[in-house]
Amino acid sequence: MLVAFLIMLREGLEAALIVGIVASYLKQTGRERWMPAIWAGIALACLLCLGTGLTLDLVSAEFPQRQQEMFEAAVGLIAVGILTSMVFWMKKAGHSVKAQLHDSIDDALRPGARQGAALVGMVFFAVAREGLEAVFFLLAVFQQSSGPGAAIGAAVGLLAAAIAGGGLYYGGVRLNLRLFFRMTGLFILVVAAGLLAGSLRALHEAGLWNGLQTVAFDLSPVLPDDGALGSVLAGLFGYQDTPTVGEVSAYVLFLLLSLPAFLSGGARRAQAAPARSGH
């Protein structure tokens, strides 16, 4: 539940920030008459994401066991790729998103017969990108968890993002967005490592991966994954009480490659700050 909540909060807040930037720029430049185009783009993006999620879920339900495992592995790997690219894209481009959106709005509203359609398309693609990222992540989470907890967490996270986005737009809420995206980025990378290990497990169950299947360690006597704490860790980070060497290797290698790369930018900024202040 917490994983789904945090991911939907982050994805929803990213979408809300994009919409807020577009709406604020239209207001500042006296072009509020184009606001219906924003809502049209949002509505179309939501319909696309909802339809994609429902279609994939219904189609996968008809698969036999082996194909279900293959589908679970594929969705998990796609989710890992999307989540990782999302984290690094926001780290790299977050500071310039506002200027890029302003330029895109000006281009979309240049005099011509397709002004409204261009603005709808711009908002549609911006929001749909965030929504489709969330769709694949939620599919991966739903497949690796049971019960309604993940769905409830996702709904609450999306609602919280909408409220926070409205507060940011109207000026009543102050949020350290740099810290928020940095902390959630770290969390998402750990979650992605768990999804990667889970995808490797699904590939094995589908008969497509049979290497490194020796059990790395057995924590079932002290921390079973169906116990209270084990279930929480499994839901958050993909914990298994008897993981294989391949799963542990994938988990650790992913974090060894991704975490230093993600944290390196912050370290350089922290070192540069005193240097700038000394001049």
N, C-alpha and C positions, 0 to 999 in steps of 0.2 A: 504493500500500500504506500509506504513512504517513498519508494523508488518512483512509482508512477506519479505520485503527487509532485515530487521535486522536478521530474522531467517535464511534466505538463505545465508546472509553474514557470519553468525556464522558457520552454517553447512558447507558451502563451504570452509571457512577458516580452519576449523578443518580437512576436507578432504585434502586440499592443504598442510597443515602442515605435515600430515601423508605421503603424496606422496613426499614432499620435504625432509623429514627425510630419507625415503627409498632411494631416488635418490642420496642424498648427501653421504649416507653411502656406496652405491655402487661405487660412484666416489672416495671416500677416500680410499677404499680398492681395487681399481683397477679392479672392476668388472662391468664396464660400458656396457659390451656386453649384460648384462641382462636387460638393459633399455627397450627393446621392450616388455619384460614380464610385466613391470609396466604398459605400455600403454594398453596392452591387458587386464590386470585386471581392469583398469579404464573403458575401453570401455564396458566390460561385466557388470560391476556394473551399469554403466549409462543405459544400455539397460534394465537391470532388474528393476531398479527404474522407468524408463519411462513406461515400459510395465505394471508394477504393478499399477502405477497411472492411466494410461489410462483404464486398465481393470476395476478397482474399480469405476472409474467415469462413464464408459459406463454401467456397471451392475446396478449401483444405479439409473441411469436415467430411467431404465425400471420398477423400483419399483412403486407400488401404493403409495398414500400419507402416509398411516400409516407406511409402510415398509421404506419409505424414511426417515421419522422422526426417526425410530429405527436405521437405518443405520447412520444417522447424529449423533445420540447420541453415538453409538458404536465407530465411528471414532473419535469423540471428546474425549471420555474417553481414547481411546488408545493413542491419541495425548498427553493428559495430562500426562499419565503414561510415555510415551517416553520422552517428554520434561523434566519432573521432573528428571527422572533417568539420562538423558544426562547431566543436569546441575550438579548433585551431583557426577556423575562419573568423569567429567572433574575436579571438585574441588578436588576430592580425588586422582585421578590417573594422573592428568595432568603433574606433575613433574617427573613421572617415565615412561611416554609413550615412550620417546626416547630410553631409555635403553631396554625396552621391545621389541620395534620394531627391534633394532639391534640384539637382541637375536633371534627373529623370523626369520630375514633374514639369519643369520648364520645357523639356523636349516634348512631353506628352501633350502639353497644352499650347503648342505653337499653333498659329492660325491654320485652320484646315477643316475638312469635313469630318475627320475622325478623332477630334479632340477627346470627346467623352469615352469612346472605345479605347483609346490609347491609355487614358488614366485608369479605366476599369482593368485593362490588361496588366498595367504596372502593379496595381494593388493586388490583383489576383495572383500573379506569379510570386510576389513577395510573401504573401500570407500562405499560399499553397506550399511553398518550399518548407516553411516551418511546420505546417500541418502534416505533410507527408513524412517528414522526419519523425514526428510524433506517432504517426500511424504505424510505421515499421517497428519503432521501439515498443509500442504497446502490444503489437502482435507477438513480438519476441517475449515480452514479459508475461502475457496471458498464457502463452504456450508452456512456459517454464514455472507457472504458479497455478494454484487452484483456489476456488472460492471467489467471492465478489470483491475482495479487498483491493485488488489492483484497479478495477473499474471505478470503485468509490474514490480511491486516491486520485485517479486521473481526473474525475469530475470535479473534485474539490480543488485540485491544483489549477485547473482551467478557470474555475470561478474566482479563485484568489488572484490569478493573473489578470483577469478582466477587471476586478476591483482595483488592484494596484495600478494597472494601466490607466484607468479612469482617474485615479487620484493623481498620478504623475501628470496627466494631460491638463487637469484643472488646477494643478499647483498645490493641492492640499497634502500631498505625500512626498517625502524626501527619502530617496533610497540611494545608497552608495552602489551604483550599478557596476562599477569596476570590481569592487570586492564581491558583489553578488555573483557575477559571471565567473570570476576567478574561483571562488569556493565551489560553485556548482559544477564548474568545468573539471575540477579535481575529482569530485564525486562521480561525475559521469564517466570519466576515464576508468575508475575502479569498477563501476557497473559494467562498462563495455568489456573489461577483462573477464568478468564473470560470464557475460553473454558469449564471448569467444570460447571459453572452456566448455560451456553448455552446448555450443554448436558442434564442437569436436566430439562431445559425447553422443549427440544425435547422429552425427555421421557414422560413428561406430555402430550404433544401434540399427542404422540403415544398411550396414554391411559395406560401407564405402571407406572406412578408415579402421584398420586393425593394428596399427603400429603403436608402440609405447603404451601398451595396455596393462602393464604391471602396476599394481596398486602402490602409490607413492608412500602413503601412510594411512593408518586406520585410527580415527578419532571417535569412532562410534561408541566405545565404552564411556568416554568422558563428555563428548559433545555430539550426540546424534543429530543428524540433520532433520529428523522429524520431531525433535524435542522443541521446547519453547524458544530457547536462545538460538538453537540451530536453525529453526524455521525462519526466525528473523534474519539471521545472517544469510541464509539461502535466498530469501526474498530480496535482500539488499545487494549482496555481492556474489550470488551464485555459489555459495558455500556447499561443499559436499564432504561428508565425513570419511569417505573412502575414495578420494580422487585418484586417477591414474597418473602415471608419469607424464603422458602427453598433455593432459589437462592442466597439471601444475606448470609444466614447461610453457604452455601457451599463455597462461595467466601471468606468470612472472616475466616472461620475455616481452609481452605487450606492455606491461607497466614500466619495465626497464627502458623501453624505447620511447614511450609516450610521455611519462611524467617529467623526465629531465628536459625534454623539448618544450613542454608546456610551461614549466617553471622558469626556464632560462630567460625569457623576456622580462619577467618581473625582477629577476636578480640584476639584470643589466640596468633597468630603470632605477632600482634602488641604489645602485652604485653611482649612477649618473646624477642623481638628485643632489648629493652633497657637493659634487664637483661643480654643478651649476650654481649652488648657493654660495660657494666660496669666491665666485667672481664678482 
